[in-house]
Amino acid sequence: MTACVLETAVDDDTAPARPPAPAPAGAPALTIAADGSYAARLRPGPDGGLLTERWTLNGPEPYAVRLPGARPEAPDSEVLPLADGRVLIRRRLEGRHALALLYPAGPGTGEQPAGFVGRERLRLLPPAPDGVTVYALAPGERTTELWRVHGCSDGPERVTEIPGHCSGGAWLDRGGHLLALDRTVDGRTKTISVQVGRGGETSPLLRITEDSDDRLLLADPDSGLLLLRSNAPGRERLGWGVLGSARPARFPGALLYGAGGPVRPGRTDADGVGGESGMGGADGASGTDGASGTGGGNAGEGRTGSGGGEAVAAWPGPVPFAVQPGQVLLPEQCGVALRIDGPDGPRVGVWRPAEGRLRLLTAPEGWLPGTGLWTADGELRLPYATADVPCGLARVPLPATAPLLRPARLPRMAFRMIPRRDLRAAAARAAEALPGAGTAPPAAPPAAPPAAPPSSPLATPPAGTPAGADGAPAGEPAPPLGAAGEQHLGGSSTAVRATPVGLFRRATRPGPGPVPLREMPTACPGTSG
């Protein structure tokens, strides 16, 4: 990717908001499994410490199960739900990290040790698409190690060592073979892809300009839609692109929404999120359509941005946390949910590339900010927790409002209706030519007119001939054709009488020859009169 495109459409469709209860500081509010069936979080316990809580989301009503350990969990611990209902927890010890699997066991909590990683720092990545394998990043001074901490037979194992400092994390395919990471080298951040199944081979993935910082925030492997953040337009802005496309990235004006409200193009809000810059598209014109040639994705029925994300820098703009799955080859119809922080607390923004506007929704009371998932049919589900409802899931149906396809424009055509008397005359002649007719066809006239030459398929009647069949007075049925008007089609011995040429004498341009009545249209396109 070598260019970007700025879009200026802004639609401030606001709604009153109620500030939700804040999430525990220093930990994700809620981490949702790859298939959207389970979720897990660390919540305050009755003794003042933290304990693990697992949510079940794939039933008719959500419910939570507490999984307390032998002692309260530390604030820097991490939990990640698996597709089978178990919860992987990472606990920091002196100089290493311990991994364990938690699951309900009667009135208590079952715990199965899952190994150790002897590194000073370790961070879990978002859930893998298979729902079982778990990866983690261990940053060092000059390099970052990628570890497979669950899903291997012999305990945690190191996959590869990547030069530079890596952050983020998004899956690019449904098989869980390609992982996108944001790598910082010499002060510049670019997104790379890592093939976890081939020894951790890396390759460049997102590069808008040589001097820009480009980060992949969220992506959908079904449609190829990706959400990115870059300062290529001159300031940090939220953009989008399409996986595998060679067109430049787009930076819609509808996503210029800072902490103080929507930012119109050419203006700057209090937090420094500016308007248009002079950066144009591939053809040098700002405001044209375009898409990037990179992508990334989180797998599963729903997507969440709370599973192990790492804050790189202060960003006052919208933060995408869920994208609608199942929109194969329709990236512009995918719904994207964004967290928008404002003076009244976090709100939920919904945006689709095809609609070109940002819709602001009232977040449910107690919403766990930055968490949620989409379903394939366009329903946004937002988890919340209050004193009365400790485990709730708000369901907001948000189908696409933009048309999927534009109807093709039909050419303008002129039509001429065939007179009723001519239709009756043609029907009578066709009935005589049907097999098994009771009467034999009349003999041919003694002097048949010569056939029209091949270059003139439509015979022109002599001047003064009245309207109707050839040679017949107006208002009377035309005489039937004789042997000269019969045709033999495909070598068949059955004679089929043709439609009189007089029905088409007003055609403005030569066309195909006459057809039998059973194949004759009721209106003739391309004629006048």
N, C-alpha and C positions, 0 to 999 in steps of 0.2 A: 504494500500500500504506500503510495507516494503523494496523495493529495487528500483534501477534505473539502466538504461542501457545507455551507451555512444556510439554514432555512429560518425564515423569520415569522412564521405563523404562530401567533400566541392567542389562546382563548382561555381567559380566566373564569372558569366555571366553578366558583367557590361554593362552599357549604359550611354552615356553622360546625364547630368542632368542640369536643370535650376532651380535656387533657387526660390521657390514660395514666394508670399507675406506672411509675418508672420501674425498669428492670434492675436487678442487682448490678452494681457497678463492677466492671472488670470481667464480666462473663457474658456470653451470648444469652439473650432472653430465652430462646428456645431453639433447639436444633431438631429439624424434621428429617426422618429417614428418607432414603432415596425414592421409595415407592409411596410415600405419604401415609403409611399405615401407622407409624409410631412417631413419637417425639420425646425428647428428654430435656431436662433443665436442672440446674442447681437452685434450690429455693431455701429460704430461711426455715430452720427447724424450730421445734418448741423450746429447745435449750439455748437458742441464740446462735448456733452454728448453721452450717449448710448441710443439706441432705439431697440425695438424688430423687427426682420424681419423674416417672414415666407416664406419658399420655398415650392413650389408645384412640386413634382417629379414624379407623376403618369400619367402625360399627355405626349403628343408627344414631347413637348419642356418644359423645366423647366422655371418657372418664380417666381419672388419674390414680396411680398407685405409687405410694411412697416406698423408696428402697433405702432405708437408713443403714449406714454401716456401723461398725463397732465403735467408731468415734466420728465426730463431725468432720466434714470435708473442708479442705483449705480453699480460700477464695481463688487461688490460681489453678485449681483442678478443672478438668474438662470432661464432658460427657458427650457421647455420640450413640444414638439408637441404631440397632441393626434391624433388618427386615424380619427376623425371627422373634422379635420381642425382647431380646437381651439388650443391655446397655453397657457399652464399653466406657470405662472411666480411666482417666490418666491422673495419677497422683505424683506430685513432686517429692522426691526424697533428697537426701544429701548426695549431690553429684550424679544422680540418675533419676529415671522416671519409672514408676511401677504401673503396669497395666493389669486390669482385672475386668471380668464380666459379671454384671449384676443382673439378678432375675428374681421374681417373686418365688418364695418357697414357704407356703403356708402363711402363718402370721408374721414371719420374719423375712429376711433377705438372704438369698443364696449368692455366694461369691466364688468365682473360679479364677485363679491367677492366670494371666495371659502373657507373662514375661516382663523383661526389663529392657530399657534402652539407656546405655551409659553415656548420656550427653547432658551438657549443662542446661540447654534449652530444647524444648520440644513442643510443637504445636500440631494438633490434629487438623487434617484437611477435611473438606466437605465429604459427605458419604459418597462412596463409589456407586456406580449404577447397579452392580449386582446385589447390593444390600448386605454384603458379608465382608468384603475386603475393606480395610481401613489403612490409609496412608497418613504420614506425618512428615513435617519438615523440622530439621535440626539445624538452625543457622549457626555458623561459626564466624570467625574473624574475616575470612576472605572467601569462603565457600559455603554452600548450603547442601546438606545431605537429605536425600529423599529416602524415607523408611517405609517399609510395609510392616505395620505393627499388628495386624490381624488378618487372617485368611491364608497363612502359610503353615506348613506342617511342623516346622521346627522353631516356632516362636518368631519374634521380630527379626527382620533381616533388612540390611541396607540395600537399596536398589541402585543408587548412583550418587555421585557427588558433582554438584553444579557450581561452576565459578560464579562469584557474585552473591549478592543477598537476594533471596527469593521470598515472595509473599503472595497473597491471593490464593488462587486455586479454583479451577473450573474444569469439568469434564467435557471433552469434545465429541464423544461418541457413546452409544448405548452399551458397547461391550466393555467399557472401562479400560481401554488400552491407551488412549491419548489424554494427557493431562496438560492443561495450560497453567503457566506460572508467570508472575510478573518479576522479572529479574532486573536488578539495579547494578550497573557496572559503570565506574568512573562518573558517577553522578547522574546517569541517564537510565531511565526505566523503560524497558521494552518487554513485550509479552513473548514467551517462547512456548513451544510444545515439547512434551516429554513422552516418549514411548516407553511406558512402564513395563511392557511385555518383552522388550528387546534390549534389556540391560540399561535402560534409561537414556537412550539416544535423544539428543536435543536438536531443535531446529528453530530458526526465527519464525514468528507467527504474526506479530502486530508491529508495524513500523510505518507510521504516517509520514513523519519527516525525520531527518537525521538528528535534529536538535530538539525534538519534542519528547515529552514523557507520556507514554501511552500505556494504559492499564486496562485489562479486561475485567469487567465487573460481573457480568452474568451472560449466559448464552443458552440457547435451546438447540440440541442436536437434531430435533425433528424438522424444524423449519430452517435452521441455519441462522436465525436471528441472534445477534449479539449486542450487548450494551457495553460501551467503553467510555473511558474518561481520558481526556487528553488536553494538553495546553497548546496543541498545534494551531487553533484559531487565534492565539494570542493570550488567552486566559484559560483557566481550567473550565472545561465544559463537558456536558454529557452528550454523547453521540451514539449512533447505532450503525450497524452494517450487516452484511449477509455473508455467511460462511461460504468461501469458495468463489466469491464474486471479485472481479477485477476492477470494479468501479469504486470511486472514492467514498470515504465515510461521510455521513450526514450529521449535522449538529443542529437539531430543530430548535427554533425559537420558543416553541411551546415548553421545552424543558429548561428554559432560563428562569428558574424559580428559586430565589434565595430565601434567606430567613425572614426577610421583610416583605415577601410577596412576589408576584410575577415581575419579571424584568423585561421591559420593552426593548426592542432592538435600538441601539444607539444610546442607551442609558446605562448607568452603573448604580448598583444598589449599595447599601451600606457595607456589605461584606465583600465588595470588590468583584462581584460576578458581572462582567461587562457584556456589551452587546456585540454587534458584528465587528469582525476584523477584516483585514484586506486579503485574507486567504481565500483563494478560489478553488474551483474544481479542476478536473483534468483539462477542460477546455479554457480555463482561465476565467470563467464566469461564475460569480457567486450566486447561489440560489438555485442552481440546477439540481436535478436528481442525481443520486449517486449512492454507492454502497461500498463497503470495505471488502477486502479480500481475505479476511481473517475471521476467526470465530472461536468460540468456546462454549461449554455447556455444563449444566448440572442435570443429572438424570432423574427420572422418576415421574410419577404422576403429577407432582407439584415441585416447584423449585423454591428454595429458600436461600437467602443470603446470610443467614445467621450461623451456619455450621462451620465454624473455624475461621471466619474471615479475620483479616488483620488490618487495622486502620493504619494507613500509610501517612496521611496528612489530613489536616483539618479541611473539611469539605462542607460548605454550607448549603450546597444544592441538593437536589433529589438524589436518593440512593435506591437503586432497584433491588428488590429482594425476591421477586417471584415472577416467572414468565409462564405463559400458557403453553402447555405441551400439545402434541397431537396435530398441529397445523403443518402437515407435510407440504413442503414447497410453497407455503403461504406465509412468508415472514412478515409481510405488511399487515396481516390480519391477527397476529399474535398479541394478546393482551399482556401488558407489563404493569406490575404493581410496584409503586415507589413509596418510600418513606420520605415525608417532607416535614422538616422541623420548622416550627414557627413560634411566635410569641405565646400562642395558646396551647403549645404542646405539639407532639407529632401528629400528622395527619396522613391519610392514605391517598395517593395519587394513582390514577389509572390512565394509561396512555397506549395508543396503538399507532403505528406508523401511518396507516392508511387514513386515520381520522384527522391527524394533524392538530390535535388539541389535547390538553391535559385536563382531566376531570378530577376534582377534589371531592373526596368522600369523608363523611364523619366517621371517625374511628370508633369502634365499640368501646364502651367504658371498660377499663382494665386491659386494653389491648397490649400485648407484648410487642413493643415497637420493633419494626423491621423483620417480622416473622409472618409467614402465611404461605399459602400454596394455591395454585390454580388447578382446575380440572379441565379436561379436554373440551367439554361443552361450554366453557366460559364462565364457570362459577368460581368466584374468589372466596377463599375460606381464611378467616382471620382468627387466630386463637387469642383468648382473653381469660383473665382470672380476676375475680373480685372476692370480697368477703362472703357474698351470698352464693356466687357461682365460682368455685375454685378451679373448675376446668370447663371452659366454654369454647364454642367454635361458631363464630358468626359467618353465615353463608350469604353472599351477595351475588346474585346472578347478573352478569355483565356481558351479554352477547355482543358480538360485533355489530356496529351500526352502519359501517361503510359497505357498499356492495363489493362482492368478491370479484365480479367481472363486469366490465362495461359492455352493454349490448352493442352488437355490430351495427353500423349505420347502413341502412338499406338504400340503394340507388332509387332516385325518383323515376317512376315509370308511368306512361300514359296507357289507358285502357279504353277499349271500345266494346260496348255490348253488342252481341249478335242479335239482329231482329228476330222476333218470335216466329214470324212467318217462314223465315229461312230455316229455323230449327225444325219446324213441323215438316217442311218439304224434305229436309235431309233425313229426318226420322222415317218418313214414308219410303224413301229410296233405300235406306238401310234395311228396313223390314223386308223388302222384296228380295234383297240379296242374301238373306239368312238361309242356311241349309234347311230343306224340308218345307219351304214355302209352298203354299197351295197353288199358286199361279206361276206360270213360267214367265220369265222376264220378256218384255216386248222386244220386237225385232229392232235392230239398229236403223236409224234413219238412212235413207238412200245415199246421202252425201254427208259424210262425217267431216267436220272441220279438221284441218291439219293440226298436228300436235305442236305445242309451243317448243321452240328451240331450247337446248339445254342451258344456254346462257340466260334465258328469261323464264324462270320457273313459274311466274305468275302471268297468265294470259291476260291481255288487256282487251276488254270488250270494245266493240265498235262504238263510235259516237252516237249518242241518242238512245242507247239501250237503257230502259228504265231500271229502277232499283228492283232487286229480286234475283231470281235465277236467270241464267243466260237465255236470252231469246224469249222469255215469258213476260207477259204483261204484268204490270204492278198489281199486287193483290191476289194473283193466281199462283197455284203451285207450279213449279217448273217441271217440264217433262223429264221422265227418268232417262238416265244415261243408258246407252246401248253397249255394244261390244267394245266400242272405242273407249269407253270410260271404265273398263274393268282392268284390274291389276292381278298379277299372279305373284304371291310373296313366297320366297324361299323354296321355289320349285313345287309348291303345293298345287293340287288341281282345283282347289276351291277358289272361286272368283270372289273377290272382295271389291265392292263398289266404293269409289273414292268420294270424298267430300267435294262438292262443286267448288270450282276455283273462284266463283263469284263472291263467296263469303269473305275472301281475303283480298279483294281487288283494291282496297284502299290502303294497303300496307305502304309505309313510307320508304322501306328498303327491302331488297330481296331477302327471302328467308327460306326455310325448308319447304318442301312440297306439301300438298294437302295430306291430311291424315283421315282415317275412318272416323265415324261418328263416336264410337266407343272410346277413342283416344283423343277426341277433340276437346280442347279447353273451352270453358265458358267465357273466358275473356282473353284477349290477345295482347300480351305485353309488347311494348315497343311500337304501338300504332297511335295514330292521332285521328281526330274526327269523332 
